Amino acid sequence: MTTRNTKRAVSASVTALLAAALVAGTGPGAAAVPTGCTVQYSAAERWASSFCASGTGEHRVRVLQRHFLPEVGLIPIIGPWQSAGVVSYTTISAHTIVNVWAETR
């Protein structure tokens, strides 16, 4: 093999390797998080839910409650991950509600 042919072969190999690395490094397109999310809850009936009307990805209801014994502290309660258009629902305790929100991914 001549020097010129060797350089071409090396150049072609490097080009192929770089192209393969570029394709392998390209992940799937980013998924849009759910949108149009709302939360509802009833302290009296002890439940909380989140609903996201559109988008892709998933959401779940998150509730933070304060235990009536100060030394116990905060109680995190988390509903199951659900797709947009499906309700994430969880039961909650009788403790004071600090915050309720929809977590998305």
C-alpha positions, 0 to 999 in steps of 0.5 A: 500500500502506498503512502497516499493509499494509507492516508486515504484508508486512515482518513476514511476510517476516522470519518466512519468512526466519527460518524458512528460516534455522532449517531451513537451520541444522539439520544432520542428527542426530548419528551415534552412534559405534561401541560395543563396540570391541576391538583385537587384534594380534600382534607376531610375525605383524605385524598389528593389527585393531579391531572395533566390535560396534554403533553407527553411524559408523566406526572404524579401528585405530591402532598406534604403534610405536617405531623401533629407531633412536632418531633415527627416533622413533615410527611411526604405523600406521593401518588403513582406516575401517570401519563397525561390524560390519566389521574394520579390519585393517593390517599392522605392522612388527617394531618395538616396539609402544607402543600399539594402539587403536580410533579412532572417528568 
